[in-house]
């Protein structure tokens, strides 16, 4: 109750306009700080982020509709939101009328079934019921400011900044959907997508890879993007798949604000389990950061996928197989993978063997820790090209070039965050041989392993190094606080894996006990089933939380 008068007074006092030097991050920080006030009104962090995405989308769609024609990249544009349901219809109202109209806007936009805009607002609900709170958010914290870059095309920087802040807040669990933008940009710069190519991400999260690929094409081939090429790029060349509806909603918003798709066109994100079915569409480029976590213990085997090389419950290995099936012949892929995909035996060894034989697995980037929002993640980027069968069954891979960006590299999310320039040397090394990978130039961090050497390794282990760490020297040791944090992260990762194993074993034991109960012991079996059901619900929640903590952003 004590916060309401202050909020009401603020709603009647105009906030200063954005100054010339005010950055997008400043605006995002201002919005994020308001979350603390909203908690006093019963609005959770997750609800606040969700409501901000709706409101910011409407505001930025309004700015997009009113931007100069020279920023439209040769592509005709229609307003993203119909008049009467747009941002201006909100700013002209106050008090209860504002709340009622906001709820009307969400309902009406959600009824546009089968369209990008309809999918964005499907089942959208207002969670901010206090008129003063909603009015301040709209009129003081969003409307007075321009959420576009000065004198530039709308890039959605503010929107992506908000998603990043959500990812930084581990309580929201949003980190699993966020890949660091510098890494995304470097991967796109390596694959160099071109007009006319089809691009997908089978685990697209909030759409970072798709938006970066689109930006790469628009920035480098703007003069070619007329007529059919422009329409293809906007309406179907770039698509994605996402399992979680709420995350797909964010991706669709993000894509629309970046000029990918139109509000009345069919959604460019398909909401489904990518691994469940064999693909019916194939692509020139696949960029992905599949979900990490404990899928090797608790995941599905996807026995219906007869196109998979082998059966496994490890979802990262299944994504490797799935991405191979998604590629056209001569298609290119870059995907973020945890270390275990490089060395896990059994199905892992078979998948690596098939990958080396059927694709040109040409580059492995070893990533440092400290660049993702999940603690202790050790990850890599694997690049491969799908090749047609070679005469005599010759393997498609000749050499695997390994770039060691992990040894003696230390990053943190706050003090030393990863920037795009940190990956400049890797991208230069990637392209150092032009189209001929064998002509690349080695360096102290970059060297090639021959196919015969790779295939002869125990379990086709690709956990390869280039540099020896200098940390053996006491002079090269990191500061004590950094070492302590690394130890904590390693322990947290190990604990999550052990917890997952224990939970999986408990589940198996309970199911076995329930199935083996005597036929006459109906009441006992029912009690056990009921207990098991309750426990499984709790265990599933724990698994989900464990996945949130150890799942890789994408």
N, C-alpha and C positions, 0 to 999 in steps of 0.2 A: 504493500500500500504506500509506503513512504517514497517509492521511486516514481509513482505515477504523476504527481504534480510537476516534478522536474522534467519529466518527459514531455508533458503537455506544454510547459513553458518553452521548451526547446523547439517544439513543433511550430510555435508561432514566431520564432526568431530566425530569420534567414541566416544560413551559414555562408561564410565568405566563399566567393568563387575560387576555382582552382587557379593558383598562381602559376606563372610561367615556369617556375623552377620545380613545381611539385611533381613528383614522380608517381608512376602507377603503383609502385610498392607502398608509397605513403598512403594512397587512397585505400589500398587493400588492408593495410595495417589499421587504418581508422575504422573500417567496417568490422574487422576482426575484433577490435577492442570492444565494440558495442555488444558482442556476444556475452561478455561478463554481465552487463546490465540486464540483458534479456533473461538470464538465468533466474533473476529475481521475479520474473513474470512467468516462470514455469516453462520457458522455452529451452529445450536441450541444445547442445552444440550441434548434433546431427540435424535437428529440425531447423536450426538457424541457417546452417549451410544450405539446406534444401531450399528454404524460402529465399535466401540470397540469390541462389541460382535462378529461380523464377523471375525475381524482380530485376536482377542485373541483365538477364536475357531480354526482358521487355525494354529496359532502358537502352541497351546497346543496339537492339533492333531499331529503336527510334533514331538513334544517332546514325546508324547505317543507312536508313531511309533518307536522311537529310544531308548526307555527305556529298561533296562535289563529284560530278560525273567523271572527272579525270582519274578517280581512284577505283573505277569499276572494272578495270582490267579487260576491256573490250567485251564484257559479258553483260547482256541485258539483265536487269534486276527488277523484281517485284517486291513490294513491302513484305517483310517476313510475317507481320502481324496485322490482321484486318483493322480498319478504323473502327473505333468504338470499343475495341478490346485491347487497345494499345496503351503505351505508357502515358500519353497525354490524357487518356480517359481516367487514369488514376490520380495524376497530379491536380486535376481540377476538382477533386472531391475531398471531403474532410469527415472526421468523426465516424459515426456508425455507417454513414453512406459510403465511406471509403472501404470499410471492411466488407460491406455487402457487395459492393461492385467488384472488389478484388476476388471474392469468392465466385462471383458470376463469371469473371474473366477466366478463372481457372477451369470452371465447368465447361464453358463454351469452347474454349480452345481444345480441351480434352475430348470433345465430341467429333473432332475432325479425324475420324478413324482412317487408317491406311495411308496417312501422310506423315512427313517429317514432323510438322508442327503438332499434329494430333498425338504422335508417339511421345513427344517431349512432355505434353501436359496430361497424358493418360493417368487417371486416378490421382491427379494432383489435388492436394488439400491445403487450405490455409491453416497454419499452426500458430499464427500470431493474432490472437483474438482481442487484445486490448487496443482500442482505436488509437490511443496516444502513442503506443509503442510502434504500431505499423506506420502511423503518420510521420513520426520522426525518422524512421528508417527510410521511407520514400522521399520525403521532402527535404530533410536535413543532410542525410548521409549518402544518398545516391543522386538525386536530381540536380543539386547545384553543381555537380562536377561533370567534366567531360571525360568519358572513359575510353577515348580514342587518343592516339598519338597526335600531337600537334602537326598539322600540315602533312599527314601521312595517311595511308590506307589503314582501315581498322584491322588490327592484328589480333584482337582478343587478348592483349597482354593482361588486362585487369582480370579477366575471367580465368585465365590460366594461373595468375597469381593467387586468386582465391582458392583454386583447386590445390595449389601447392601448399598454402597455409593449412588447408584441411588435411593434407597428407602429413604435414609436420606434427599435427595434433594426433598422437597415437590413440587417444581415446575414441576418435571417430572411426578408426579402422580404415581410413581412406588411403593410407600409405600404400596398401597393396595394389592400388590402381594407378600409381604415379611413377613414371620413369623419369629420372633427371633429364631435363631438356638438353643439356650439353651432350649427353650420350646419344639421345635420339638424333640430334642434328648430325653428329659424327657418323652414325650408322647410315643415315640418309645420304650424306655426302660421299660415303664409300660406294653405295649402290647406284647413285646418280639416276634417279627415275626420269623418264622422258615422256613427252606428249604421246598419246596413243597406247601407252602401257597400262595394263590393269594392275592394281595394287590392293592388297588386303592385309588385315591383321586379324588372325583368328581368336585373339584374346585382347580386344582393343582397349579395354578399360575406358578412360576418358578421351581416347582418340588421339593421343599425342603423336604417334607414328604417322597416322593418316594425315594430320594437319601439317606436319613437317614435310611430308612427301609432296603435298599439294603446294606448299609455299616454295619448295625447291623448284618445282616445275614452273610456277607462275613467275618467279623471279628471273629464271634463266631463259625462258622461252615465251616471254610475254608477246612478242611480235607474231608468234605463230598461233596464238590462241584466239582464232576467229572461227565463226561458223561451227561446223561439226566438231572440230577439236575442242572448242570451248564448251560446247554442250556435253560432250562425252566426259570431260574433266569434271564438270559440275554435277552431272546426273547419273554417274554409274561407273566411272573408271576407278574410283576410290571407294571401297566398301570395307565393312568390318563385321565382326561377330563378337557378341558379349553375352555371358551367361546371366549376369545380374541386371534386372530391369532398371533399377535406380542408377546404376553406373552407365548403362546404355543411354539413359536420359541425358546424363551429363555430356556424353560423347556427341549425341545428336545436337544439343545446344551449341557445343563447341564448334562442331562442323558448320552449322548454319551461320554462326557469327564469323566464320572464316571464309564464307563464300562457297562452301561445299554442299551441294544440294539446294533445293528450294522448298519452301514451307508446304507447298501443295503437292510435291512429288512424293513418290514412295520412299519410305525410310531406307537410308543407306547403311544402317546398322541392323543386323538380324539378331534377335534375342533367342539364343539357343545354346545348348552344349555343343561346342564345335566338334568334340571328339565322338559324339554319339552316332553320326552318320557319315558315310563316304561322301566326298564333295561332288556336286553336280556342275560346279563352275571352277575354272582353273585360271591361274594368274601368272603374270610376268614377274611380279615382285611380291614377296611376303616379308613383312617386317613384324617382329613379335617379341614380347616379353611375357611368355606364358607364366601362369601363376606358379609360384614356388610353394614350399610348405612340406607337408608330410604325406604327400600323395603316394609315395612308395610303400606306405603302410596301409593307409585307409582309402586309397582311390579305387576306382572301378577298373575292371580288366578290359571292358569294351570288346567282348567276345563276338559281337555282331560285325566288327570291322574286319572282314575277310581280306581287305587290302593292306592290313598291317603286316609287317614282316614277322612279328612275334607278339605274344600276349604278355602283358605286364600290368601291374597296378600302379606303377610309377607314372604319374600324370605328365611329368616333364619329358620322359622318354616317349610317351604316347604322342605328345605334341610334336616331337621331332618326326615321328612317323607320319603324323597328320600333315605337317607342313610339306613333307616330300610329296604327298598325294595332291596337295593343292597346286603345286607348281606345274606350269607348262614345260614342255621340253625346252631347255636353255633358259628357263626361268631362274631368278636369283633370290636367295634368301639370306636374311641376317636375323639371328634370334639370340636373346639373352638367356643363358642357361646356368644353373648352379654347378658347382664343381662335381657333384656326384654323377652327373650325366657323363662326365668324361672318364670315369673309372669304375662305375658300378658293374659287377659281373653279371652272369646269366643273360637275361634279355638285353641288358645294356651292351654287353660285348657283341651280341649278334647285331644289334641296331647300328653300332659304330662300324662293324665290318660291312654291312650292307650299304651304309652311307658312303664309306670310302670307295666301294666298288661301283655304285650307281650314280654318284654325284661327284663333282669336283669340290672336295672339301679343302678349300685353298687358304683360309685364314682363320686363326684363333686369336682373339684379343683377351688376355688375362687381365681382369679388372681388379682394382684395389678395393679394400673394405672402406667403409665410411662414406660411401656416396649414395647409399639407399636408405630409406626410412626404416627398414627392418634391420634390427641389430645383428651384426656378425655375419651378414650375407657375404659369401664368397662366390663370385659370379664371373661369367665370361661372355663374350659375343662370338658366336660361331657363324662363319660365312660359307655358303656352298651354292653351287650352280648345278641344276639338274641337267644331265647329259643323256643323249640317245645311246642305246646299246652300242658298244664298240666291238669291232670284229674280233673273233676268237675269245670273247669274254674278258678282254683287257679291262682293268680297273679304270674308272674315270678320273680318279685322283692320282696326280703325279707327285706333288709336293704339298705339304701343309706348312704354311708359314705361321710361326708363332710370334706374337708381339707381347713382350712381358711389360705390362703397365702396372704390375702388382708389386714386384720386388722393390723395396726401399721407397715406396710411394705411400704417403700418409695423407688422408683426407678426413674431414669431419663435416657434418652438416652446417655447423655454425662458424667455427673459427677458420677452416680452410675448405670451403665448398668447392666442388668440381666446377670448372668453367670450360667453355668450348675450346679455348686456346690450350688447355692442358692436353687436349687430344690432337692438336695440330700435327705433331710429329708422327703419330700413328696414321692419320689420314694421308699424310705425304708418303709414308712408307708403303701404305696400301696401294697407292697409285704409282709407285716409283718405277714399275715395269710397264706402265701403260696397260694394254689389254693382254700382255704376255706375263702371266704371273711368274714364270720361271726367270724372267729378266729383272726381277725386283732386286733392290740393293740391300744387302744385309747390314746390320749394325749391331751394337752391343746388346740391344733389346730385341732385335728382329732377326730370326734365322729360320731356315727351312729344314723340315724333316722329310725324307724320302718315303714313298709309299711302302717299300719293302721293309724299312725300319719300323714304320707304324704298325703294319699288319703282323709283324713278328713279336711285338710287345705282348706281354702277358695280359690276356683279356682285352687286347686291342686298346690298352690304356692310353688315353690322350691327355693325361694330366702332366703336361710337358712344361718344362721351365727353360729359360734362356740365361738369366742372370743368377748368380749366387748372391744371397743377401749379404750386405756388408755389416749387418747388425751383430755379427760375431765379434766385431771390435767394440769394446766398451765405449769408445769415442763416438760410435755411430748410433748408440742406443737412443731411442725416442725419450722425451721427457717422461718422468714417472706417471703423471696423470694420464698421458696417452697410452702408456703400457697397461696401466690399470684398467682403462676403459676397454682396451682390446681383449684383456683377459675376461672381463665381465661379459663382453659380447660373445666370445667363444663359449663361455659357460652357459649363457642363455640359449645359444643355438643348440648345444649338446643336450641341455635339459629339455628343450622343446621336443627334440627327436626321441629322447628316452621316454618322455611322457606319452608321446604318440604311440610308441611301441607298447607301453604298458596298457594304454586304453584299448588298443586293438586286441591285445591278448585277453583282456577282461571281457570285451565284447564277444570274442570267439568262445570263451569259456561259458558265458551266460547262454549264448545261443545253443551251444552243444548240450548244456544241462536241460534247457527247455525242450529241445528236440528228443532227448533221451528219457524224459520223464515217463513213468509207467502209465499205460493207457487208463487204468482204473483211478489213477490219482489225478482226477480232473481238477479238483479244487486246488491241489498243490501246484499243478501245472499252470493253472490260470493265475494263481498268486505269483508264481515265478515270472510268468509272461508279463503280468502287470508291473512287477518290480523291475523286470528287465526293460520294459518300455519306458518307465520313469527314469531309470538309470541311463538308458541310451539317450534319452532326450538331453539329460544333463551332460553326458559324455559327448554328444554331438556338439552341444554348445561349447564345451571345452575344446573340442577339435577345431571348431570354427575360430575360437579365440586364438588358439595356437597357430592356426593358419594365418590369422591377421598379423600375429607378431612375427612370423617367419616367412610370410608370403612376399614375393618380390613385387614392387610397383611396376605398372606398365602403362 
